[in-house]
Amino acid sequence: MVLITPEDCPKLDIPEIDAQHETMIGLVNQVHQAMLKASDRTVLDGLLAELMDYTRGHCAYEEQLMVKYDYPRYEAHKAEHVRLLSHLGDLIDRYRQGDVLLSFAVVLELKNWACIHIEKSDRLLGVFLNDRIGAETSGPSG
Protein backbone atom coordinates (compact mmCIF):
# COMPACT_ATOMS: atom_id res chain seq x y z
CA MET A 1 0.00 0.00 0.00
CA VAL A 2 1.46 3.35 -1.04
CA LEU A 3 0.90 6.46 1.01
CA ILE A 4 1.13 8.95 -1.85
CA THR A 5 0.77 8.46 -5.57
CA PRO A 6 2.18 10.90 -8.10
CA GLU A 7 -1.43 11.73 -9.00
CA ASP A 8 -1.99 13.05 -5.45
CA CYS A 9 0.23 16.02 -6.27
CA PRO A 10 -0.12 18.29 -9.30
CA LYS A 11 2.37 18.17 -12.16
CA LEU A 12 4.18 21.41 -12.97
CA ASP A 13 5.03 20.50 -16.57
CA ILE A 14 8.70 21.13 -15.77
CA PRO A 15 10.11 17.65 -16.51
CA GLU A 16 13.08 17.79 -14.12
CA ILE A 17 11.03 19.13 -11.19
CA ASP A 18 8.19 16.68 -11.84
CA ALA A 19 10.70 13.81 -11.89
CA GLN A 20 12.26 15.03 -8.64
CA HIS A 21 8.83 15.24 -7.02
CA GLU A 22 8.11 11.67 -8.08
CA THR A 23 11.42 10.53 -6.59
CA MET A 24 10.62 12.30 -3.31
CA ILE A 25 7.15 10.72 -3.26
CA GLY A 26 8.82 7.34 -3.83
CA LEU A 27 11.16 7.95 -0.89
CA VAL A 28 8.25 8.95 1.37
CA ASN A 29 6.49 5.74 0.34
CA GLN A 30 9.62 3.70 1.11
CA VAL A 31 9.76 5.26 4.59
CA HIS A 32 6.08 4.44 5.04
CA GLN A 33 6.57 0.82 3.94
CA ALA A 34 9.60 0.41 6.20
CA MET A 35 7.61 1.70 9.16
CA LEU A 36 4.65 -0.57 8.38
CA LYS A 37 6.99 -3.56 8.24
CA ALA A 38 8.70 -2.47 11.47
CA SER A 39 11.99 -2.52 9.60
CA ASP A 40 15.30 -2.35 11.38
CA ARG A 41 16.17 1.16 12.59
CA THR A 42 19.23 1.23 10.35
CA VAL A 43 16.97 0.78 7.31
CA LEU A 44 14.74 3.63 8.41
CA ASP A 45 17.69 5.83 9.32
CA GLY A 46 19.13 5.28 5.86
CA LEU A 47 15.85 6.06 4.12
CA LEU A 48 15.29 9.19 6.19
CA ALA A 49 18.85 10.36 5.48
CA GLU A 50 18.33 9.73 1.77
CA LEU A 51 15.05 11.65 1.85
CA MET A 52 16.72 14.59 3.59
CA ASP A 53 19.67 14.64 1.19
CA TYR A 54 17.45 14.35 -1.86
CA THR A 55 15.10 17.06 -0.59
CA ARG A 56 18.03 19.41 0.02
CA GLY A 57 19.20 18.85 -3.56
CA HIS A 58 15.70 19.36 -4.92
CA CYS A 59 15.28 22.63 -3.04
CA ALA A 60 18.68 23.83 -4.27
CA TYR A 61 17.68 22.99 -7.86
CA GLU A 62 14.43 24.94 -7.58
CA GLU A 63 16.29 27.87 -6.03
CA GLN A 64 18.79 27.90 -8.92
CA LEU A 65 15.90 28.12 -11.38
CA MET A 66 14.26 30.87 -9.36
CA VAL A 67 17.47 32.93 -9.44
CA LYS A 68 18.10 32.22 -13.12
CA TYR A 69 14.62 33.34 -14.15
CA ASP A 70 14.31 36.14 -11.55
CA TYR A 71 11.32 34.63 -9.76
CA PRO A 72 9.59 37.45 -7.85
CA ARG A 73 8.59 35.17 -4.94
CA TYR A 74 12.11 33.80 -4.53
CA GLU A 75 12.67 34.98 -0.95
CA ALA A 76 9.32 33.62 0.28
CA HIS A 77 9.78 30.30 -1.54
CA LYS A 78 13.35 29.90 -0.29
CA ALA A 79 12.20 30.70 3.26
CA GLU A 80 9.61 27.94 2.91
CA HIS A 81 12.34 25.52 1.83
CA VAL A 82 14.35 26.48 4.92
CA ARG A 83 11.32 25.88 7.16
CA LEU A 84 10.49 22.57 5.49
CA LEU A 85 14.06 21.27 5.72
CA SER A 86 14.27 22.36 9.34
CA HIS A 87 10.97 20.66 10.13
CA LEU A 88 12.03 17.48 8.33
CA GLY A 89 15.32 17.51 10.21
CA ASP A 90 13.48 17.95 13.50
CA LEU A 91 11.16 15.03 12.74
CA ILE A 92 14.12 12.84 11.86
CA ASP A 93 16.01 13.85 15.01
CA ARG A 94 13.00 13.12 17.20
CA TYR A 95 12.56 9.75 15.51
CA ARG A 96 16.23 8.91 16.02
CA GLN A 97 16.00 9.89 19.69
CA GLY A 98 13.43 7.14 20.14
CA ASP A 99 10.10 8.94 19.97
CA VAL A 100 8.07 5.79 19.26
CA LEU A 101 4.83 7.69 18.68
CA LEU A 102 6.61 9.75 16.10
CA SER A 103 6.80 7.08 13.42
CA PHE A 104 3.20 7.50 12.27
CA ALA A 105 3.42 11.27 12.72
CA VAL A 106 6.54 11.33 10.55
CA VAL A 107 4.72 9.58 7.73
CA LEU A 108 1.71 11.88 7.93
CA GLU A 109 3.94 14.96 8.10
CA LEU A 110 5.92 13.79 5.08
CA LYS A 111 2.75 13.21 3.08
CA ASN A 112 1.29 16.59 4.02
CA TRP A 113 4.58 18.34 3.42
CA ALA A 114 5.01 16.85 -0.04
CA CYS A 115 1.50 17.46 -1.30
CA ILE A 116 0.93 20.87 0.26
CA HIS A 117 4.30 22.26 -0.81
CA ILE A 118 3.90 21.01 -4.35
CA GLU A 119 0.29 22.17 -4.65
CA LYS A 120 0.74 25.61 -3.11
CA SER A 121 4.27 26.90 -3.63
CA ASP A 122 5.63 24.78 -6.46
CA ARG A 123 2.52 25.20 -8.59
CA LEU A 124 3.04 28.98 -8.62
CA LEU A 125 6.69 28.46 -9.47
CA GLY A 126 5.73 26.04 -12.26
CA VAL A 127 3.33 28.53 -13.86
CA PHE A 128 6.00 31.23 -13.69
CA LEU A 129 8.75 29.02 -15.11
CA ASN A 130 6.54 27.69 -17.90
CA ASP A 131 5.76 31.28 -18.93
CA ARG A 132 9.42 32.33 -18.78
CA ILE A 133 10.85 29.23 -20.45
CA GLY A 134 8.12 29.29 -23.10
CA ALA A 135 8.85 32.93 -23.89
CA GLU A 136 12.56 32.18 -23.97
CA THR A 137 12.21 29.28 -26.43
CA SER A 138 9.68 30.94 -28.72
CA GLY A 139 11.98 33.91 -29.33
CA PRO A 140 10.94 37.17 -31.00
CA SER A 141 8.21 36.96 -33.59
CA GLY A 142 8.61 38.60 -36.88
Residue, then its C-alpha position, 0 to 999 in steps of 0.5 A: m500500500v502506497l501512502i502517496t501516488p504521483e497523482d496526489c500532487p499536481k504536475l508542474d510541466i517542468p520535466e526535471i522538477d516533476a521527476q524530482h517530485e516523483t522521486m521524493i514521493g517514492l522515498v516517502n512511500q519507502v519510509h512508510q513501507a519500512m515503518l509498516k513492516a517495522s523494519d530495522r532502525t538502520v533501514l529507516d535511518g538510511l531512508l530518512a537520510e536519503l530523503m533529507d539529502y534528496t530534498r536538500g538537492h531538490c530545493a537547491y535545484e528549484e532555487q537555482l531556477m528561481v534565481k536564473y529566471d528572476y522569480p519574484r517570490y524567490e525569498a518567500h519560496k526559499a524561506e519555505h524551503v528552509r522551514l520545510l528542511s528544518h521541520l524534516g530535520d526535527l522530525i528525523d532527530r525526534y525519531r532517532q531519539g526514540d520517539v516511538l509515537l513519532s513514526f506514524a506522525v513522521v509519515l503523515e507529516l511527510k505526506n502533508w509536506a510533499c503534497i501541500h508544498i507542491e500544490k501551493s508553492d511549487r505550482l506557482l513556481g511552475v506557472f511562472l517558469n513555464d511562462r518564462i521558459g516558453a517565452e525564452t524558447s519561442g523567441p521574438s516573432g517577426 
